[in-house]
Amino acid sequence: MNTLLALDYRLFFAVNHLPHTAWSNAVAEFFSGIGSYGIIWFVIGVILFLREEEKNHRFFIPIVTVGLGTLALVEGIMKPLIGRLRPSQLLDTIVVYGASGYSFPSGHAAISFAMAEVISVYEPRLRTGLYLLAILISLSRIYMGVHYPLDVLFGALFGWGIGRASVSFVTSERAKSLRHRSHRHSATARRTR
């Protein structure tokens, strides 16, 4: 465990002590800001929904449930239960702007990876861009001095897992619905012969 924490600290310093300029701080603040509470992911969801010619009104169900569920699990249960202090409370860090609360896991990373997975199921051609955005949001948190790499890594894996489970559930429900509809259609066709 000590070796893992030592590696975590080393990686944190490697990212957090990259050159900080007005421009790089602004970029980090931008990505961190749009990732707060999953704002950017809900905006992307709305834009994609409005662009669709055939509106799938169930499109928002997994997006909202995964986004709010991940936020509630991470911020409401996991962080207080684990209680890991933020780097700025323990180490000599470069803090672009402070953050309150606990550090582990990263809520930004969890929501970003959960939403990237869910949205990419509906828009597979955007998968690479969605995951790149999730990575940039997550890395900005280390650069800004408010999360350790392990916070971000665990948050990303946890979020991806929630997204994956949601996608599997929605896919299986859709398959059941199609089978049920097909069965009903064939039964109706047999009766009309």
Backbone as a ProteinNet text record, in pm:
[ID]
protein_1_A
[PRIMARY]
MNTLLALDYRLFFAVNHLPHTAWSNAVAEFFSGIGSYGIIWFVIGVILFLREEEKNHRFFIPIVTVGLGTLALVEGIMKPLIGRLRPSQLLDTIVVYGASGYSFPSGHAAISFAMAEVISVYEPRLRTGLYLLAILISLSRIYMGVHYPLDVLFGALFGWGIGRASVSFVTSERAKSLRHRSHRHSATARRTR
[TERTIARY]
82.5	0	86.2	193.9	284.3	349.2	382.9	444.4	346.2	220.3	117	96.7	91.8	74.6	195.6	316.1	437.4	434.6	391.4	379.9	273.2	164.3	56.4	109	185.8	243.2	339.7	424.3	521.4	451	349.5	274	200.7	149.3	81.2	176.7	295.4	391.6	436.5	447.3	488.6	387.8	258.1	154.8	132.9	122.3	90.4	202.3	326.1	438.2	483.5	397.9	423.6	421.5	480.2	478.9	336.5	319.3	190.2	202.3	133.3	129	-16.1	-37.3	-174.5	-258.7	-198.5	-270.2	-302.2	-203.4	-226.3	-323.2	-315.9	-411.5	-553	-566	-698.8	-756.2	-672.2	-718	-764	-683.8	-720.1	-848.9	-861.9	-984	-1105.6	-1085.8	-1195.3	-1244.6	-1152.2	-1192.6	-1250.3	-1190.4	-1242.4	-1380.9	-1398	-1525.7	-1639.7	-1614.3	-1722.7	-1754	-1658.5	-1682.1	-1756.4	-1769.6	-1837.4	-1982.1	-2017.7	-2153.5	-2200	-2107	-2143.2	-2211.2	-2194.8	-2265	-2244.8	-2119.8	-2091.2	-2159.1	-2169.4	-2227.7	-2377.5	-2444.3	-2587.5	-2609.6	-2520.1	-2530.1	-2511.5	-2410.8	-2387.7	-2510.7	-2568.9	-2688.8	-2803.4	-2825.7	-2933.8	-2907.6	-2783.1	-2748.7	-2770.4	-2725.1	-2741.1	-2888.4	-2966	-3109	-3178	-3143.4	-3205.3	-3165.5	-3045.7	-2998.6	-3062.3	-3112.5	-3169.5	-3297.5	-3310.4	-3433.1	-3548.3	-3523	-3623.9	-3590.2	-3671.1	-3642.1	-3670.8	-3568.1	-3583.6	-3600.6	-3723.5	-3751.3	-3693.8	-3652.6	-3587.6	-3437.3	-3389.2	-3247.5	-3194.6	-3277.4	-3231.4	-3237.1	-3312.3	-3326.5	-3191.3	-3111.1	-2981	-2885.5	-2893.2	-2802.4	-2829.2	-2954.9	-2989.1	-2965.1	-3009.1	-2992.9	-2846.1	-2766.6	-2624.1	-2553.6	-2582.7	-2518.9	-2550.5	-2679.3	-2719.6	-2682	-2693.8	-2656.7	-2508.6	-2426.1	-2280.8	-2246	-2304.1	-2280.1	-2319.7	-2436.3	-2484.4	-2394.5	-2355.1	-2269.5	-2132.7	-2071.9	-1936.4	-1935.9	-2017.2	-2013.7	-2086.6	-2196.1	-2276.8	-2235.3	-2176.7	-2144.1	-1993.7	-1929.7	-1791.2	-1692.1	-1699.1	-1602.4	-1609.4	-1728.4	-1733.7	-1691	-1724	-1690.6	-1539.2	-1472.8	-1327.6	-1250.6	-1293.4	-1237	-1092.1	-1050.4	-913	-901.8	-804.6	-784.3	-727.6	-757.6	-707.1	-556.8	-487.8	-343	-302.6	-381.2	-346.8	-351.9	-418.7	-427	-308.9	-232.1	-122.6	14.1	15.5	141	166.2	288.3	324.8	282.8	165.1	108.8	95.7	83.4	46.4	-104.4	-176.8	-322.7	-370.9	-436	-490.3	-611.1	-701.3	-804.3	-842.9	-880.4	-906	-1038.2	-1052.3	-1176.7	-1204.6	-1330	-1366.6	-1399.6	-1421.1	-1459.8	-1340.7	-1373.1	-1269.3	-1226.4	-1120.7	-1052.9	-1087.2	-1110	-1120.4	-1263.8	-1313.9	-1258.7	-1296	-1239.7	-1269.8	-1409.6	-1495.4	-1630.6	-1629.2	-1537.5	-1526.1	-1494.3	-1397.5	-1358	-1469.7	-1535.2	-1641.1	-1756.1	-1803.8	-1915.2	-1873.3	-1752.9	-1707	-1699.6	-1641.9	-1627.4	-1760.4	-1846.3	-1979.3	-2058.1	-2056.7	-2134.2	-2074.1	-1940.7	-1876.6	-1919	-1926.9	-1967.1	-2112.7	-2200.1	-2342.9	-2371.2	-2317.8	-2346.5	-2287.1	-2170.1	-2106.7	-2185	-2272.1	-2358.2	-2458	-2509.9	-2605.2	-2536	-2413.8	-2336.8	-2196.9	-2187.3	-2058.3	-1948.7	-1986.9	-1884.1	-1814.7	-1874.2	-1815.9	-1734.8	-1727	-1663.6	-1524.3	-1437.6	-1300.5	-1299.9	-1379.1	-1385.6	-1442.2	-1543.4	-1603.8	-1504	-1430	-1331.3	-1212	-1174.9	-1067.8	-1110.6	-1234.5	-1286.3	-1284.8	-1325.4	-1325	-1183.5	-1085	-944.9	-895.3	-924.6	-879	-941.3	-1069.5	-1135.6	-1068.7	-1042.8	-983	-841.6	-759.6	-620.9	-613.8	-711.6	-711.3	-719.6	-783.8	-800.3	-667	-580.7	-447.3	-361.2	-362.8	-283.9	-319.3	-448.5	-493.5	-468	-421.2	-382.1	-493.6	-607.1	-718.6	-744	-672.5	-687.7	-554.1	-540.1	-427.4	-459.9	-357.4	-383.5	-472	-454.1	-538.7	-685.4	-709.8	-847.7	-910.8	-833	-880.7	-894.2	-794.4	-797.7	-915.9	-932.4	-1043.4	-1177	-1185.9	-1308.6	-1344.3	-1241.7	-1265.3	-1313.3	-1249.4	-1288.8	-1427.7	-1454.3	-1585	-1693.9	-1670.8	-1767.3	-1790.3	-1680.9	-1693.3	-1776.8	-1752.8	-1828.3	-1977.3	-2010.8	-2152.1	-2212	-2138.3	-2185	-2205.1	-2108.6	-2114.5	-2234.1	-2256	-2368.3	-2500.5	-2507.9	-2629.8	-2656.1	-2550.6	-2563.3	-2609.8	-2552.8	-2592.3	-2738.4	-2782	-2921.1	-3015	-2983	-3068.1	-3072.1	-2957.3	-2951	-3034.8	-3025.9	-3104.4	-3253.1	-3289.9	-3431.4	-3484.4	-3401	-3441.2	-3459.5	-3368.6	-3379.4	-3506.5	-3538.3	-3661.3	-3783.3	-3782.3	-3894.3	-3912.2	-3801.8	-3809.1	-3859.7	-3813.1	-3860	-4009.5	-4051.8	-4193.6	-4278.2	-4230.8	-4303.3	-4308.5	-4196.9	-4190.3	-4284.6	-4286.7	-4375	-4521.2	-4556.9	-4693.1	-4732.4	-4637	-4662.3	-4686.3	-4605	-4621.3	-4750	-4789.3	-4916.1	-5033.7	-5027.4	-5133.4	-5141.1	-5025.2	-5020.3	-5081.8	-5057.3	-5113.4	-5265.4	-5316.2	-5462.8	-5532.4	-5466	-5531.6	-5527.3	-5454.8	-5450.1	-5579.7
-120.5	0	125.9	122.8	239.1	265.9	158	173	237.9	194.9	250.8	399.5	436.3	576.4	659.9	601.7	673.6	700.2	601.3	617.5	722.7	718.6	815.3	957.6	977.6	1110.1	1153.6	1059.3	1093.2	1135.4	1058.3	1092.3	1225	1247.9	1374.4	1491.4	1484.3	1593.5	1610.9	1498.6	1506.8	1586.6	1567.9	1640.6	1780.1	1786.8	1914	2016.7	1969.9	2062.8	2085.3	2050.7	2093.1	2245.7	2308.5	2455.8	2512.1	2608.4	2675.4	2816.3	2839.9	2973.6	3021.4	3145.3	3197.2	3117.7	3084	3010.5	2867.7	2796	2656.8	2649.1	2744.9	2748.1	2772.1	2860.9	2890.2	2766.6	2692.8	2570.4	2467.9	2449.6	2354.7	2396.1	2524.4	2573.8	2554.1	2572.9	2553.1	2408.5	2311.6	2170.9	2127.6	2175.8	2143	2203.5	2326.7	2396.1	2329.7	2291.9	2229.9	2088.9	2030	1896.3	1897.6	2014.6	2023.2	1976.3	1883.4	1827.5	1767.9	1736.6	1675.3	1769.8	1900.7	2000.9	1977.3	1960.6	1947.8	1824.5	1718.6	1593.9	1608.3	1681.2	1705.3	1796.5	1894.5	1984	1904.3	1816.7	1732.1	1645.5	1589.1	1507.4	1584.3	1707.4	1790.4	1822	1859.2	1892.6	1772	1655.2	1534.2	1499.4	1517	1489	1581.9	1710.3	1807.7	1785.8	1727.7	1703.1	1580.7	1489.3	1365.8	1395.6	1333.5	1352	1275.5	1152.2	1075.5	1082.9	1153.8	1175.8	1049.3	1000.3	888.4	948.7	951.6	1019.2	944.7	821	747.3	775.1	852.1	887	944.7	1027	1095.9	1010.5	901.9	821.7	771.8	701.7	657.7	773.2	880.4	993.4	1057.9	1083.4	1147.8	1053.3	927.6	835.6	805	786.9	759.4	882.6	1000.8	1123	1151.3	1151.6	1181.7	1068.9	945.2	830.5	829.3	855.9	859.7	972.3	1087.6	1202.7	1170.4	1110.3	1076.9	973.4	870.4	766.1	820.4	897.4	947.1	1054.7	1159	1273.9	1248.3	1173	1153.5	1036.8	932.8	812.1	784.7	770.5	723.9	822.9	948.3	1046.9	1061.8	1081.6	1093.5	964.9	849.9	722	698.5	730.3	708.2	821.4	943.9	1059	1092.8	1072.4	1107.3	1259.1	1319.5	1463.2	1499.1	1618.1	1664.5	1691.9	1684.7	1707.2	1840.8	1943.3	2076.1	2082.2	1985.7	1982.4	1908.8	1837.2	1755.5	1784.5	1827.1	1838.1	1981.3	2003.8	2132.8	2129.5	2181.4	2171	2307.6	2303.8	2424.3	2415.3	2504.1	2500.3	2614.9	2581.1	2683.6	2747.4	2665.9	2714.1	2597.8	2630.6	2528.1	2456.8	2344.7	2268.7	2221.5	2213.5	2169.1	2020.6	1964.9	1824.8	1731	1604.6	1501.5	1474.2	1393.1	1376.1	1247	1138.3	1006.4	955	915.8	925.7	1059.2	1084.9	1208.8	1201.6	1293.6	1300.2	1341.7	1434	1477.9	1358.2	1276.4	1161	1058.4	1032	931	968.8	1091.3	1134.2	1138.8	1188.3	1200.6	1065.7	966.7	836.1	761.4	779.6	718	774.3	905.1	969.7	945.6	943.7	915	777.9	681	545.6	541.6	604.7	601.6	675.2	796.6	874.9	809.6	747.4	686.3	565.8	507.8	398.9	454.3	574.4	637.5	704.3	750	819.2	756.2	634.1	564.6	638.3	719.7	791.2	897.8	935.6	1036.9	976.1	843.1	773.5	828.7	840.7	887.2	1028.2	1117.9	1255.4	1263.7	1181.5	1181.9	1135	1030	979.6	1074.9	1140.9	1240.8	1354.6	1398.5	1503.2	1455.9	1331.9	1276.8	1274.7	1238.6	1234.2	1374.3	1471.8	1609.5	1668.1	1642.3	1689.6	1626.3	1497	1425.2	1472.4	1487	1531.8	1674.6	1756.4	1895	1900	1799.7	1797.6	1773.9	1694.1	1670.9	1795.1	1846.9	1965.4	2082	2093.3	2203.5	2180.8	2062.8	2036.6	1991.7	1946	1908.3	1757.2	1679.1	1533.6	1465.2	1348.5	1259.6	1175.5	1119.5	1030.4	910.6	852.2	738.3	779.2	901	951.5	949.8	999.9	1011.3	873.7	788.2	654.2	573.9	571.8	496.6	558.2	690.9	757.6	721.6	720.7	686.9	543.1	449.5	308.6	286	350.2	337.5	394	512.6	574.9	492.7	443.2	360.4	235.9	176.6	57.4	85.1	200.4	238.6	260.3	328.5	351.9	222.4	131.8	1.8	-79.4	-80.9	-155.6	-97.7	34	99.8	65.1	67.6	34.4	-110.1	-202.1	-343.3	-360.3	-288.4	-296.7	-244.1	-126.5	-65.9	-155.8	-212.4	-300.5	-425.5	-485.3	-607	-575.7	-459.8	-420.4	-395.2	-331.8	-305.4	-437.2	-534.2	-664.2	-736.9	-730	-793.1	-729.3	-596.9	-524.1	-562.7	-573.8	-612.3	-755	-846.4	-985.4	-992.2	-915.9	-914.2	-859.7	-750.2	-690.7	-787.8	-855	-951	-1068.3	-1116.2	-1227.7	-1187.5	-1065.1	-1014.9	-1000.5	-949.8	-929.3	-1063	-1164.8	-1295	-1362	-1342.2	-1399.9	-1333.7	-1204.1	-1132	-1176.7	-1195.3	-1238	-1378.1	-1467.9	-1601.9	-1599	-1509.4	-1502.2	-1445.3	-1359.9	-1296.7	-1385.8	-1496.7	-1585.2	-1660.2
0	0	0	80.4	85.7	-49.4	-121.3	-252.8	-350.3	-341.8	-429.5	-400.3	-273	-236.4	-277.4	-262.8	-304.2	-454.3	-531.7	-676.8	-709.1	-634.1	-652.5	-631	-525.9	-497.1	-607.1	-652.4	-757.5	-886.4	-924.3	-1045.5	-1028.4	-908	-881.8	-904.4	-845.1	-859.7	-1004.9	-1078.7	-1219.2	-1301.7	-1273.6	-1348.8	-1290.2	-1157.9	-1092.8	-1107.9	-1119.2	-1131.5	-1275.7	-1371	-1508.6	-1510	-1610.7	-1613.3	-1606.2	-1518.8	-1503	-1558.4	-1669.4	-1728.4	-1723.3	-1753.1	-1754.9	-1854.7	-1969.7	-2073.3	-2027.9	-1974.4	-1933.8	-1816	-1725.5	-1614.6	-1665.8	-1763.5	-1820.3	-1888.8	-1960.4	-2028.1	-1923.8	-1819.3	-1713.5	-1644.4	-1615.6	-1551.6	-1641.9	-1772	-1867.3	-1862	-1875.8	-1877	-1742.6	-1635.5	-1503.3	-1482.2	-1527.9	-1511.4	-1586.4	-1712.8	-1790.4	-1739.9	-1666.2	-1610.8	-1478.8	-1416.5	-1286.8	-1296.9	-1208.3	-1200.9	-1333.6	-1422	-1549.8	-1646.3	-1626.8	-1708.2	-1857.5	-1899.7	-2042.8	-2102.1	-2021.9	-2073.4	-2095.1	-2006.3	-2026.3	-2146.7	-2164.8	-2281.4	-2410.3	-2412.6	-2530.6	-2557.6	-2453.3	-2467.9	-2530.8	-2484.3	-2539.2	-2685.8	-2718.6	-2857.8	-2949	-2905.5	-2987.4	-3004.5	-2898.4	-2906.1	-3006.2	-3000.9	-3091	-3236.5	-3258.7	-3395.4	-3458.3	-3375.9	-3429	-3506.3	-3622.1	-3700.8	-3636.6	-3598.4	-3527	-3379.7	-3303.5	-3162.5	-3080.8	-3011.9	-2920.2	-2781.1	-2731.9	-2605.6	-2485.5	-2504.1	-2395.2	-2391.5	-2483.5	-2494.1	-2362.8	-2296.4	-2176.1	-2050.3	-2051.8	-1929.8	-1880	-1962.6	-1911.1	-1883.5	-1961.5	-1940.3	-1804.2	-1774.8	-1647.5	-1530	-1542.2	-1429.5	-1401.9	-1506.5	-1486.7	-1430.2	-1485.7	-1436.8	-1291.7	-1257.4	-1120.4	-1023.9	-1071.2	-986.7	-952.3	-1051.7	-1028.2	-932.5	-954.1	-866	-722.3	-703.6	-569.3	-502.1	-576	-518.7	-477.7	-568.4	-542.4	-434.9	-456.2	-365.1	-233.5	-240.4	-120.7	-33.3	-94.1	-17	-11.1	-127.5	-130.3	-68.9	-110.5	-59.7	92.7	150.6	296.7	367.9	309.1	370.3	370.9	260.1	248.6	315.9	294.8	365.7	333.5	210.3	173.2	153.9	220.6	209.3	73	28.3	-100.8	-92.4	-207.8	-208.1	-143.7	-169.8	-117.1	34.8	98.2	243.3	306	223.5	276.3	214.8	90.8	16.6	-28.8	-72.5	-130.9	-277.8	-304.1	-438.9	-503.2	-636	-710.5	-728.5	-664.8	-670.1	-757.1	-867.1	-956.7	-889.5	-840.8	-747.8	-657.8	-537	-437.5	-458.9	-390.9	-393.8	-252.5	-217.8	-83.7	-86.3	30	39	27.3	12.6	5.6	-138.5	-149.4	-276.8	-351.7	-280.2	-344.4	-344	-461.1	-595.5	-659.7	-775.6	-846.9	-907.8	-864.6	-920.4	-1066.1	-1101.6	-1241.2	-1332.1	-1288.6	-1370.5	-1377.8	-1264.3	-1261.5	-1354.9	-1342.5	-1427.4	-1574.2	-1600.2	-1738.6	-1808.9	-1743.1	-1808.3	-1815.2	-1715.1	-1721.6	-1839.1	-1852.3	-1958	-2096	-2104.4	-2233.2	-2283.5	-2192.4	-2231.5	-2276.2	-2200.5	-2233.4	-2364.5	-2378.1	-2498.8	-2622.6	-2608.4	-2726.1	-2777.9	-2695.8	-2744.4	-2845.7	-2817.2	-2908.1	-3026.4	-3003.6	-3108	-3118.9	-3173.1	-3175.5	-3252.4	-3350	-3427.1	-3342.4	-3230.7	-3141.7	-3027.2	-3021	-2907.8	-2875.1	-2974.5	-2949.7	-2891.2	-2949.1	-2899.4	-2759.3	-2729.3	-2596.2	-2490.9	-2524	-2427.8	-2414.3	-2521.4	-2513.2	-2420.3	-2433.7	-2346.2	-2200.5	-2176	-2040.2	-1982.1	-2064.6	-2019.4	-1986.6	-2072.3	-2048.7	-1921.9	-1901.1	-1778.6	-1656.7	-1664	-1551.4	-1521.5	-1625.8	-1604.5	-1551.4	-1589.1	-1540.9	-1388.5	-1329.6	-1184.3	-1112	-1171.9	-1113.7	-1135	-1255.3	-1289.4	-1197.7	-1163.5	-1079.3	-931.1	-895.2	-756.6	-664.8	-720.1	-633.2	-626.1	-709.1	-704.7	-728.9	-667.2	-694.4	-818	-883.8	-997.8	-963	-842.7	-804.6	-790.6	-745	-737.5	-876.1	-971.7	-1109.6	-1173.4	-1155.1	-1215.2	-1161.5	-1029.2	-972.1	-1014.5	-1012.5	-1055.8	-1199.3	-1287.1	-1428.3	-1443	-1373.5	-1382.2	-1323.9	-1211.3	-1147	-1238.2	-1291.6	-1382	-1506.6	-1566.4	-1685.6	-1654	-1536	-1495.4	-1483	-1424.7	-1413.1	-1552.5	-1637.3	-1774	-1849.5	-1836.6	-1904.7	-1856.2	-1723.2	-1666	-1714.9	-1722	-1769.9	-1915.5	-1995.4	-2138	-2153.9	-2075.1	-2082.5	-2045.5	-1940.6	-1897.2	-2005.2	-2059	-2163.1	-2286.7	-2324.7	-2442	-2420.5	-2301.2	-2275.6	-2270.6	-2213.6	-2210.5	-2351.9	-2435.1	-2573.3	-2649.2	-2625.6	-2692.4	-2648.4	-2517.2	-2467.3	-2531.7	-2541.3	-2600.5	-2747.3	-2820.9	-2962.7	-2978.1	-2891.5	-2896.9	-2867.4	-2766.2	-2728.8	-2843.9	-2905.3	-3018.1	-3135.9	-3163.7	-3274.4	-3249.2	-3124.9	-3088.7	-3105.6	-3059.2	-3072	-3218.9	-3299.8	-3442.7	-3512.8	-3481.2	-3548	-3502	-3374.9	-3326.6	-3396.7	-3417	-3487.7	-3632.4	-3694.6	-3835.5	-3849.7	-3752.3	-3759.5	-3748.1	-3659.3	-3640.2	-3763.2	-3839.6	-3955.5	-4079.3	-4075.3	-4193.2	-4212.2
[MASK]
+++++++++++++++++++++++++++++++++++++++++++++++++++++++++++++++++++++++++++++++++++++++++++++++++++++++++++++++++++++++++++++++++++++++++++++++++++++++++++++++++++++++++++++++++++++++++++++++++

